[in-house]
Amino acid sequence: MFTGIVTAIGTITAAEQRGDLRATIACPYDPAGIAIGASIACSGVCLTVVERGGQPGDAWFAVDISGETVSRSAPGQWQEGRRLNLERALKVGDELGGHIVTGHVDCVGEVVSASEEGGSTRLAIRAPAEFAPFIAPKGSITVDGVSLTVNAVDDLSDGSCTFTLNIIPHTGEVTTLGTLEAGSHVNLEIDVLARYLKRMQGLAVKA
């Protein structure tokens, strides 16, 4: 379980096919604090640490990524040189600064536009029709592992939607969101509460 508050940016330094894909990720963590078997969210994808090493501030860890995970995450996500938003699993007693995030990608969205607005960046992202009903103004959504609040939603004729977000300068600097541009693909995770409410609504209609 995570909160969507990114604690570091990592970089994939190696990606090797071993049945599953083995990725090695450089990060500024202390390797002594990374346990084998621990969960780390990598741009919104919960992965298990299978190796780790390095020095404090210059560490690395390795994860195995299944074909299913690769197919459901953003294109190019697991290539060498790719920068990833990192968050270690929530501990009991930690501050819940974002919202409850599971680290399971629901769908891939596409950035429609990225424009300056004041000192911030306004992102417009298109989500597929299957998940459009779960996205609401002032609701929470996770974009590449970052907990964000939806500003507005524009429903489209094909059932999909475009939603907008405001990325303040701090968020743009400490995550990869500051480099997004039109055409970029991002991992989206809908609010877990919206998921259950939609399920309950469906059952109520059947009854």
Secondary structure by P-SEA (a helix, b strand, c coil): ccccccccccccccccccccbbbbbbccccccccccccccccccbbbbbccccccccbbbbbbbbcaaaaaacccccccccbbbbbbcccccccccccccccccccbbbbbccccccccbbbbbbbbcccccccccccbbbbcccbbbbbccccccccccbbbbbbbcaaaaaacccccccccbbbbbbccaaaaaaaaaaaaaaac
